[in-house]
Amino acid sequence: MASPYIVRFDFQHPTKAVCVVGTDVILDVYGCAPKGAVTFQVKRTGGVQALYRRGAVAADASTNLWPLDSEVEVLVSMDAPSADINDNKITVSYYDSEKTDTLLEKARVLFTGVVAALDVDTCRDGKGSTDKYEKASWTWGPNGCGAILLVNCDKEKRQFTKTGKELFNPADLEDMSVMTLTTKGPEAFFDTHKIVLHITLEETDKVNVYLIEESNSVAHIRHVLGEEKLQYQVSHTAHQQNVFYVEGKAFPDAGFSGLVTIGVTLLDISAKNVPDVPLCTRTAVFRMTPWIMTPNILNPLEVYVCSVADNSIFLKQFTDLVKTANCKLTICPTRINCGDRWMQDEVEFGYIEGSHKRFPVVLDSPRNRGLDNFPINKLLGPDFGYWTREPEDASDVNSLDSFGNLEVSPPVTVNGKNYPLGRIVFGGCLPAVAGRRMTKVVRDFLYAQQVQSPVELYSDWLKVGHVDEFLSFIRSPSKKGFCLLLASPTGCCHLFEEKKKEGHGNAVMFKGLEGKERTIEDILGDTKLMKLNTFVQGCIDWNRKILKKELGLEEKDIIDIPVLFERPEKEARVAALFPDLVNMIVLGKLLGIPKPFGPIINGKCCLEEKVCSLLEPLGLTCHFIDDFSSYHAKLGEVHCGSNVRREPFAFKWWNMEA
């Protein structure tokens, strides 16, 4: 609610005051009291209310004779605007005792009631709200209130005048929130008073406000606040509604909570050569919608992949998978991707949602390679938004800033706290150890969204350094609804040891790949390789502990997928020895998994058999895709080379508990 202003009066002349409907005015009954006054009495006309308040005591001030002291307040309010100026009156009488025998002084205050009300969608139903909802604050939860702004980051079709000047596209208004300013009162009142809409200097780049004006039955869109415009004087008549459209311009980020406040102030301009006197301010608080990632368990809508010179075999198998999943497939050609095949690394798909609308928003990574223009040129459009965060110094960007290093869990509950939109997961270095981390501006952005509280893992031990190299989330019929897949060198070694004991030590891995073939015995006998994978298992176990703690997981929620790692020549960090089975694309119940070229036993790849035995009992279907030469040899896999836009959550983010 608006803060009340204080009315002071004297006993020589009637005092004229203004009361804005829905707000309180404080009568300074103690400060204005005559010397010797012990009690006072309030009388009022029918259009005005007076409340006596002292501590826990509150009553109609006009029903009694009240003791006078410094803790007393009399609050005046009105339920309707005045028909004429000064048409409501309060009389305050002072006495020198607890009786009304001796009147010391009597003061009259003449009130004019006016309406200056902001109406916004505080109840979050897309229909607006009433005064029973608090507008000057914003609260979380299903019983919370407060208006929401979509960040207007999509791009409507451009419109031009005949002279070539670009016009404001009215379709943009659909992305904005409606705010109505209602003013009512005597016509003459507005000759000496004005109403100003305003924002703070810090918010001028966060919000724009537009007004639809009609002239000769033609509507005009006028920009009134934002972009260095801090205030707008509302033109008015005695009874008027102004409909404004409020546009969000920035996501929550470092130094910006996501909250913006728009105020409307009533000013007395009757005195000449002195500053205007503020009488009342009403405010409406909006929260910018956060950017929300979508986890693997949500249904796929559209799949993206690149066509490059050497991935035709991969692309054929991948296309067949997407058709089986009944998803739309978008293939980015070489002329657009410029030879950059790493679709997952370039962008992350998410969405934003307000109370009246939602649409997808692609977050562009700061890696800025061949695919850099793809999201702007091919994705950004009507109801498809675009956003990016890049450091001022491009040298701060490293491999961990690619979005293969950005995942999100399904919804989880951790120690009684619900995360109904899951938790973002990304990789970095060990605490207190120098190493690579995702650049600060991207991390700050992810944390500032609040609704998917991020978890930072340890991925710097990998040459590429992405979390999708050792983890993935899949659907499961379990109570949680998902399982976490973790790469497991130990699990792979156990599988190979088992096959060796069964007499298959000479089974060949990488069969048919010239210069790559190795037997199970050869791999298990490679002391250097086994020692390296003991180290890798330790790194993954470190992350396993973090994920169990931060996602509320138990061992039964985790499935170990056999993967071995090697240290490429002249490299300090590691990469997958064979196509990384965890680095898969998840399309509902269909899994597109890198074909591992594992040891062939009885005509079947033992790695493929093992993975199928782990995942197919969950109702999933495994499809193995040959990405060896086109992706694996270049330190990536199926997931790295593809991307998925998914259905949004049914859950409304503003219903989260703070």
Secondary structure, DSSP 8 states (H G I E B T S, - for coil): ----EEE---SSS-EEEEEETTS-EEE-TTTT--TT--EEEEEE-TT-EEEEEETTEEEEGGGSEEE--TT-EEEEE-SS--SSTT-EEEEEEEESSSSSSSEEEEEEEEEEEEEEEEE--TT-SSS---TTS--S----STT---EEE-B--S----EE-TTS-EE--GGGGGGSEEEEEEEES-GGGGGSEEEEEE--GGGTTTEEEEEEEEETTEEEEEEEEBTTB-EEEE---SEEEEEEEEEE---SBTTB-SEEEEEEEEEE--STTS--EEEEEEEEEEEE---EE--TTS-EEEEEEE--TT-HHHHHHHHHHHHHTT-EEEEE-HHHHTT---HHHHEEEEEEE-SS-EEEEEEE-TT-SGGGGHIIIII-BTTBEEEE---SSGGG--GGGSGGGEEE---EEETTEEETT--EEEEE--TTS------HHHHHHHHHT-TT--EEEE-TTBSS--GGGTEEEEE-SSSSSEEEEEEEHHHHHHHHHHHIIIIITT-EESTTSTTT-EEHHHHHT-HHHHHHHHHHHHHHHHHHHHHHHHHT--GGGEEEEE--EE--TT-SSBEESS--TTS-EEETTEEEEE-----EETTEEHHHHHHHHHHGGGT-EEEEE--TTTTGGGT--TTTTEEEEE---SS-GGGS--
